[in-house]
Amino acid sequence: MANRVSRDRLKEIKQGYRDEISSLQQQLRDYQTRLDQANQTAANAPKISQEAKDYRAQTQGMLSQAEAIRSGYSSQLASIQQQQKTYEDTMAARSAALTRQGEEQRKVAAEEAAIRSANQRRSELAPRLQIQPAGETPTTGGTQPFKRRKMQFGDTKPYGALAIKSNTLNV
C-alpha cells in the first residue's frame, strides 16, 4: 500500500510539473507574440522626414537665440539694478544734505528771529527816552578851532598859493 501511495503521489507531482511546464510554455508564447507585435509596430512606424529634421534644427536654433537674448536681458537687468542702487544712494545723500541745510536754515532763522525780537524790544523803548538839558560842555564839541580858522582865512581855495605854471611858489 505504501507503494501505491507513493505511485499516486508521484503521478500527482508529475502532473503538477506538467501543468506548470505547460503554463510556462503558454506564458512564453504570449511574450513571443507581444515581442513580434512590437517589432512589427516598430517596422511600420513612420520614418522621420528631412523636413522634420530641418524643422527640429530650426527650432533648436531659435531656442539658442532666445537663450542668448534672455542672457542679454539678464545682464541688462543687472546693470539697471546697479544704476538704480547708485541712484538711490545719490538720492539718500542729497536728502541728507538737504536735511542738514534745512537744519542750518532753521538755526539761522531762529537767530534772525532773536535779533528781530531784540531790535523790536529796543525800538519799543525809544519813546521812553528823555532828552536831558545840556550840561557845561560846549555844543561845538571840539570843532571850534576849525570854525575859527575858516573865519580867519575866508573862502580860499586850498593850495591856491601854488603856481605850477610859473615854476614859483608863493607862500
C-alpha positions in Angstrom: 0.0 0.0 0.0 2.8 2.3 0.7 4.0 1.6 -2.7 0.6 2.6 -4.1 0.5 5.8 -2.2 3.9 6.8 -3.4 2.9 6.0 -7.0 -0.2 8.1 -6.8 1.8 10.8 -5.1 4.4 10.6 -7.9 1.7 10.8 -10.5 0.3 13.9 -8.8 3.7 15.6 -8.6 4.4 14.7 -12.3 1.0 16.1 -13.2 1.8 19.3 -11.2 5.1 19.7 -13.0 3.4 19.1 -16.4 0.8 21.7 -15.6 3.4 24.2 -14.5 5.5 23.5 -17.6 2.5 24.0 -19.9 1.7 27.2 -18.1 5.2 28.5 -18.5 5.1 27.5 -22.2 1.9 29.4 -22.6 3.5 32.5 -21.0 6.5 32.2 -23.3 4.2 32.1 -26.3 2.3 35.2 -25.1 5.6 37.1 -24.6 6.8 36.0 -28.0 3.6 37.2 -29.6 3.9 40.5 -27.9 7.5 40.8 -29.0 6.6 40.1 -32.6 3.8 42.7 -32.4 6.2 45.3 -31.0 8.8 44.5 -33.7 6.1 44.8 -36.4 4.8 48.1 -35.0 8.4 49.5 -34.9 8.9 48.4 -38.5 5.7 50.0 -39.6 6.4 53.3 -37.7 6.8 56.3 -40.0 10.4 57.4 -40.6 11.4 61.0 -39.7 11.4 63.0 -42.9 14.1 65.5 -43.8 11.5 68.3 -43.3 11.0 67.2 -39.7 14.8 67.2 -39.2 15.1 70.6 -40.7 12.2 71.9 -38.6 13.9 70.4 -35.5 17.2 72.1 -36.4 15.4 75.5 -37.0 13.6 75.2 -33.7 16.8 74.4 -31.9 18.4 77.5 -33.5 15.5 79.7 -32.4 15.8 78.3 -28.8 19.5 79.1 -28.8 18.8 82.7 -30.0 16.1 83.1 -27.4 18.5 81.9 -24.7 21.2 84.4 -25.9 18.6 87.2 -25.8 17.5 86.1 -22.3 21.0 86.1 -21.0 21.5 89.6 -22.6 18.4 90.8 -20.8 19.7 89.3 -17.6 22.9 91.3 -17.9 20.9 94.5 -18.8 18.7 93.9 -15.8 21.7 93.6 -13.5 23.1 96.8 -15.0 19.8 98.6 -14.4 19.7 97.3 -10.8 23.2 98.6 -10.3 22.2 102.0 -11.7 19.1 102.0 -9.5 21.2 101.3 -6.4 23.6 104.2 -7.4 20.6 106.5 -7.9 19.1 105.5 -4.6 22.4 106.1 -2.8 22.7 109.5 -4.5 19.2 110.5 -3.5 19.8 109.4 0.0 23.0 111.6 0.1 21.1 114.5 -1.4 18.3 114.0 1.1 20.8 114.0 4.0 22.4 117.2 2.6 19.0 118.9 2.3 18.1 117.9 5.8 21.4 119.4 7.1 20.8 122.5 5.0 17.3 122.8 6.4 18.6 122.5 9.9 21.2 125.2 9.3 18.5 127.4 7.8 16.3 126.9 10.8 19.2 127.8 13.1 19.8 131.0 11.0 16.1 131.8 11.0 16.0 131.3 14.8 19.0 133.6 15.2 17.4 136.2 12.9 14.1 136.0 14.8 16.0 136.5 18.1 17.8 139.6 16.6 14.5 141.0 15.3 12.8 140.4 18.7 15.7 142.2 20.5 15.5 145.1 18.0 11.8 145.3 18.4 12.2 145.5 22.2 14.8 148.2 21.8 12.6 150.2 19.4 9.7 150.0 21.9 12.0 151.6 24.5 12.7 154.6 22.2 9.6 156.7 23.1 10.5 156.4 26.8 13.9 158.1 26.3 14.1 161.5 27.8 16.2 164.3 26.5 18.4 165.8 29.2 19.3 169.5 29.3 22.7 170.5 28.0 25.5 170.3 30.5 28.5 172.5 30.9 30.2 171.2 27.8 30.2 173.5 24.8 28.0 172.3 22.0 30.7 172.8 19.4 32.3 169.6 20.7 35.9 170.3 19.7 35.2 171.9 16.3 35.8 175.5 17.4 39.4 175.8 16.1 38.3 174.7 12.7 35.5 177.2 12.6 37.8 180.0 13.7 40.4 179.1 11.1 37.8 179.3 8.4 36.6 182.7 9.6 40.3 183.9 9.7 41.2 183.0 6.2 37.9 183.3 4.5 36.9 181.2 1.5 40.3 180.5 -0.1 40.9 177.5 -2.2 43.4 175.0 -0.8 46.8 175.1 -2.5 45.8 178.4 -4.1 49.3 179.8 -3.5 51.0 177.2 -5.7 51.6 178.5 -9.2 52.7 175.5 -11.0 52.9 177.1 -14.5 55.3 179.8 -13.4 57.7 177.5 -11.5 57.4 179.7 -8.5 56.0 179.1 -5.1 54.2 181.9 -3.3 54.0 181.5 0.4 
